[in-house]
Amino acid sequence: MKLIDTDILIDPFHGNAAALTLMSHLAETETKLAISVVTMTEILGGMRPGKEARTEQLLQLFNVIPVSEAIGRAAAVYLRLFRRSHRIDFGDALVAATTLVYNAELFTRNEKHYPMPDIKVVIPYTRGQQ
């Protein structure tokens, strides 16, 4: 399963060509694309006026994974281990825990938010890549 982080999901809205290419490729080749409910909340919470239909259309492409007890417990461990040393916040801990519990690959540009050695992080492009 490919778990898509918020930054990767919003980059196409900003005209990032690398993001558009990645999302097109994943949509064509992957059957298991997912986002955490945290990502869904961040996307909907940051939605600009007039973009509601387009945003909802985008979200329909993904399986939204809710927070389970196993995810909550794993996130708590990550918070204890990485909150101070890496400034990991609650949302990042939940996304990382979702990646762990589902044995997924996390697609993100925010490598520093995910220092956990037991999850698979994929950095498909850098912020400056267009």
Secondary structure by P-SEA (a helix, b strand, c coil): cbbbccccccccccccaaaaaaaaaaaacccbbbbcaaaaaaaaaaccccaaaaaaaaaaacccccccaaaaaaaaaaaacccccccccaaaaaaaaaaaaacbbbbcccccccccccbbbbcccccccc
